Every structure is written in structure tokens, then in C-alpha cells.
């Protein structure tokens, strides 16, 4: 699993994680999927949030921050397991998957954020 992030997103996550570590040093950032809707009209959205690490996690770091994802989740997401963390229009860190990031390119095949 590879996770890349913009500087603004890393700063925001670092501040939030520092606050959480005041209560529990075992907390990590977890990439997970949230389903909105039902059946054929359901939409899956990637999210990043706080959680405790478990035995079925694949771990990595991004800018020194510990990030995990469940192996079953990674099997569900298409290869390669590359995620981008960027700032949303609402000013919150959001996660994009490699294949979705390349749907919006700058014309040279590079993702446009």
C-alpha cells in the first residue's frame, strides 16, 4: 500500500492526530470505505479516520503519520493500492484511489488535484 498526501492535508492530519494521541498513543489513521445508498444506487466513498490498529491491518506511513487499511478492504479495492490524500473543497482531508485520481488528468496523464 502506498499513500501520498499534499502538504496541507498532512498538516491537518498531523494536528488532529496529535490531539488524539493525548488520550491514546495506539490510535492510527485508517483508510476505509463508506457506502451511501442501497443496492444498485449505492455509492462507495473512501474516508480517512481514527481507529486502533488490529492484526489484519496493512500498515504504512505518510509524512511520518501511521496509516493502516484492513487487508480485506484492500482486496476489495482495485490494484494498485495507491491512495492520495488531498484537501476537499470543505477544507477536510479526503482520500482518492489511484484509478479514480487518473480519471481527472491534466492532459499529460498526471492526476489533477
C-alpha positions as CSV (number, residue, x, y, z in Angstrom):
1,X,0.0,0.0,0.0
2,X,1.3,3.4,-1.0
3,X,-0.1,6.6,0.4
4,X,0.8,10.1,-0.8
5,X,-0.6,13.4,0.5
6,X,-0.4,17.1,-0.1
7,X,1.3,19.3,2.5
8,X,-1.9,20.9,3.6
9,X,-3.6,17.5,4.1
10,X,-0.6,16.2,6.1
11,X,-0.6,19.3,8.3
12,X,-4.3,18.9,9.1
13,X,-4.0,15.2,9.8
14,X,-0.9,15.7,11.9
15,X,-2.6,18.3,14.1
16,X,-5.7,16.1,14.5
17,X,-3.6,13.0,15.3
18,X,-1.5,14.9,17.9
19,X,-4.8,15.8,19.7
20,X,-5.9,12.2,19.7
21,X,-2.5,10.9,20.9
22,X,-3.0,13.0,24.1
23,X,-5.7,10.4,25.0
24,X,-4.4,7.2,23.5
25,X,-1.0,6.6,21.8
26,X,-2.3,3.5,20.0
27,X,-4.6,5.5,17.7
28,X,-3.7,5.4,13.9
29,X,-5.2,6.8,10.8
30,X,-7.4,4.2,8.9
31,X,-8.4,4.3,5.3
32,X,-11.9,2.7,5.0
33,X,-14.9,2.6,2.7
34,X,-18.3,4.1,3.5
35,X,-21.4,3.1,1.4
36,X,-24.1,5.6,0.8
37,X,-27.5,4.4,-0.5
38,X,-28.8,0.9,-1.2
39,X,-28.4,-1.8,-3.8
40,X,-27.9,-0.6,-7.4
41,X,-27.9,3.1,-6.4
42,X,-25.2,2.7,-3.7
43,X,-22.1,4.9,-3.9
44,X,-18.9,3.9,-2.2
45,X,-16.7,6.7,-0.7
46,X,-13.2,6.4,0.7
47,X,-12.6,8.0,4.1
48,X,-9.8,8.5,6.5
49,X,-10.4,8.4,10.2
50,X,-9.1,7.4,13.6
51,X,-9.0,3.8,14.8
52,X,-7.0,1.3,16.8
53,X,-4.7,-1.0,14.8
54,X,-5.7,-4.6,14.6
55,X,-4.0,-7.8,13.5
56,X,-5.5,-7.8,10.0
57,X,-4.1,-4.4,9.1
58,X,-1.6,-3.5,6.4
59,X,0.4,-0.5,7.7
60,X,2.4,2.2,6.1
61,X,3.5,5.8,6.9
62,X,2.9,9.0,5.0
63,X,4.9,12.0,6.2
64,X,5.7,10.2,9.4
65,X,2.0,9.5,10.2
66,X,0.9,5.9,10.8
67,X,-1.8,4.8,8.3
68,X,-3.4,1.4,8.1
69,X,-6.0,-0.3,6.0
70,X,-7.7,-3.7,6.5
71,X,-6.4,-6.4,4.2
72,X,-10.0,-7.4,3.3
73,X,-10.7,-3.8,2.3
74,X,-7.5,-3.7,0.1
75,X,-8.7,-6.9,-1.6
76,X,-12.0,-5.1,-2.4
77,X,-10.2,-2.0,-3.9
78,X,-8.6,-2.4,-7.3
79,X,-4.9,-2.8,-7.7
80,X,-2.6,-0.9,-7.3
81,X,-3.1,0.0,-3.7
82,X,-2.1,3.7,-4.2
83,X,-4.1,6.3,-2.3
84,X,-3.8,10.1,-2.5
85,X,-4.9,12.3,0.5
86,X,-5.9,15.8,-0.6
87,X,-7.9,18.7,0.9
88,X,-11.5,18.7,-0.1
89,X,-13.5,21.9,-1.0
90,X,-14.8,21.8,2.5
91,X,-11.3,22.1,3.9
92,X,-11.0,18.5,5.2
93,X,-8.6,15.7,4.2
94,X,-10.2,13.4,1.7
95,X,-8.9,10.1,0.1
96,X,-8.8,9.3,-3.6
97,X,-7.8,5.9,-5.1
98,X,-5.2,5.7,-7.8
99,X,-7.7,4.7,-10.6
100,X,-10.1,7.5,-9.7
101,X,-7.4,10.1,-9.4
102,X,-6.4,9.4,-13.0
103,X,-9.9,9.9,-14.3
104,X,-9.2,13.7,-13.9
105,X,-5.9,14.3,-15.5
106,X,-4.0,17.4,-16.7
107,X,-3.7,16.0,-20.2
108,X,-0.3,14.5,-19.7
109,X,-1.6,11.5,-17.7
110,X,-0.8,13.0,-14.3
111,X,-3.6,13.4,-11.7
112,X,-5.0,16.9,-11.4
113,X,-5.7,17.9,-7.8
